[in-house]
Amino acid sequence: MVTRDTVLGSSCETCRRPTAACVCDRIVSYPTDRRIVILQHPQEQDALLGSAQILVASLPKAKLVVGLSWRGLAHALHEEDVDVRKWAVLFPDRESAGDQVAGRGGVVVEPTALEGVVVLDGTWSKAKTLWWRNPWLSKMNRVTLKPTKPSIYGKLRAEPRRDYVSTLESVAAALTLCGESPEIEAGLSRVFRTLVQRVRDADIPPAARRLPRATRPPRS
């Protein structure tokens, strides 16, 4: 059995993750028309199986912001000139038909018209914390998805519902919905599958799937 000390003793200098879970050799850059902003719960920073870092490494227009609350999208982006009407937040909605973008009052918005997508990164309970601590998110357009397959995580990281998937899988599907090349979704999924398989092959126990502070991926 691989222990925390043996697994986390050697880390990649690029991604700062244990070599057993490093996928830097599989990273491919995918330019996109849309921007992606990942609002990450602070307690998600040290998750060995976290997928946000893969997104940031693969998508030039992706930005990772760590915290619990912001005054609005402009505050989270540290930008003044942001047209929030051209953005949408990716968050489940049981009343939505799925695979669509809904505006205020349930009006359907054309996905290709979006300039950017906001996604909440963390376990489901952490994502809900971010949602309720930032009421401005509920006033944005909302992207809802209906995944047809269970998460690539499999049994390594349990989801509360079969149709709940990782941050990476959600963003990849949202990009396809917005008109980006399907190859981006396929490529991101391949890298994520590699991460999950390498963690599984290394037989890393759950207790060792938290990164020590010194090896946490750097903030954007």
N, C-alpha and C positions, 0 to 999 in steps of 0.2 A: 504494500500500500504506500502511495506517495504521500508524504506529510507536507504540511505547510512550509516548513523550513527548506525541504529539498526542492519543492516546486517553485517557491518564490525567491530562492537564493540567487538565481541568475535571471537578469531582466534585460530586455531589448533596450538599447540606448535611444532608439527612435520613438517607440510608443510607450516605453517604461513599463511594459507588461512582462510577466514571466515568459521566458523563451518557449515554454510548453504551450502557451496561449497566444503567442505572437503570430499575426497574420500579415505582417508588413510585406512579406514576399508575394502576397496575393493582391495587394492594393493596386487598383487601376483608377486613374483620374477620369471622371465623367463630367464634362462641362454641361451645365443646364441653363435654360432660360429663367427658371424660377429659383428664388432664394429659399433656403430652409433655415429656420431659426429653432434651435433645440433648447427649450427651457428645462434644465436638469435640476432635479431635487438634490440638495447637497449630499444626502446620504447615498446617492447613487454613484458618486464619483469613484468609489473603491470597489465597484462590482466587477469581478473578473469577467463575467459573461455580458457585461454591458455592451450595447451595440452602437451607442452614440459616437464613440471615437472612430469607428469604421466609417460612419457617414461623413464626419468632418475630414477624414483623410482622403475620402473618395470624391467628395463633392466640393469643388472650389467655391461655390456660393453657399455653403453650409456654415453656420456659426453656432457655437456652443456657449450658452450663458448659464452659469450656475447661480442658484439663489432660491428664495421662497416667494418673493413678491416684488412686483414692479408697478409703477403708476400707469403704465400703458405700453403699447408696442414700441413707441418711439423711445421710451425710457429703457426698455430692455435692449434695444438695438444701439442705444447711445447716438441716435440720429434725430434730427429735428424734422426733416422733410420726408415724412412717411405717410402715404395714402392708405390708411387702414382698410378702406373700402376695397382695395385690390389685393387684400390678404385674406387668409382663412386659417382657422385653427382646426387641427386634426383631433377630433374627440368623438367618442361613441354617442349615438343618439338612437334610443330604441324606437322612436317614432319615425325615424327616417327610413326610406326605402333602401338606402345604402348606395355606395358608389356614386355619390353626387355631392354637390356643394349647395348648401342652403343659406340664403340670406335672411335678413330680418323678416318676420312674418311668414317664414316658410317658403319664400320665393326662391325658385331654383336659379342658381347662378352658373353660367357657363364656366367650367373648370379651366379652359384654356385662357380665360381672361385674367386669371390670377397672376400676380407678380411674386407672391411668396406664400409659404405655408409655415405655421407655427405648430410645433409638436411638443408634448410634455413627456419628459423622460424620467422613468422610475418605475417601481412596482405599481400595480394598479392603485393601491392605497396611497402611495406617494403622489401619483398623478392626480388623484382626486383632491389631495391636499393643495396642490398647485392650482387646480381649477377653482376651488372655493376661496383661496386666498387672493385670487386675481379676477375680480368680477368683470373686468373689462373684456376678458376672454369670451364670456357668454354673449357679448354684444357684437362679436365679429361674425363674419361668414363662417360656416362650419362644414368641414369635410367629414363625411361619414363613409366608412368602407364596410363591405360585407365579404370578408375573406372566405374562400371556398376550401382552404386547407388549414389544418392546425399549425401552430407556430413551429418553426424550425428548432426551437428550444427543446421540444419533446418533453421528456421527463426531467431534464436538467434544471428547468426553472418553470414551476407550475404557474398557470394562468387561471384566473377565476372562471373563465368561460372559454369554450372551444374556439370562438371567433375572435378572441383577444390575442394579438400577436406582438412581437417585439417592436421597439421604436424603429429599427432599421426596416423591418418588413412593412410597417405602416407607411413610412416615408417613401419607400420604393414604389409601393402600390399607388400612393397619392401622386407621385411624379408621372406615372403612366397615365393615370386618370386625367392629369392636366395637359397631356399631349407630348410629354417627353418620350424619347425613344424607349421601347420595351426592353432593349438590351441593357439599359441602366438598371432596371429592376432585376433582370436575370443576373447581371454581374454582381450587384450588391448581395444578392441571395447566395451566390456561390461563395463569396468571401465569408459571409456569416455562417454558412454551413461548415466551412473549413474551421472556423473558430470553435464551433460547438463540437465538431468531431475531434479536434486536437485536445480539447479539455476532457472529452470522454475517453480518448485513447490514453491520455496521461493518468487516468484514474484519479483525478484531483477530487478529494473529498469535499463535501459542502463547507466544512469548517475552514478550508484553505482557499475558498473562492472570494475572499475579500483582500484587496490589495492594501499593504501597509502604506501609510501616508507618504513615505519617501518614494514609492513607486507608482503613485496615482498618476494617471495621464494628466498632462498640463491643461490648464484652462485656456480657452480661446481668448 
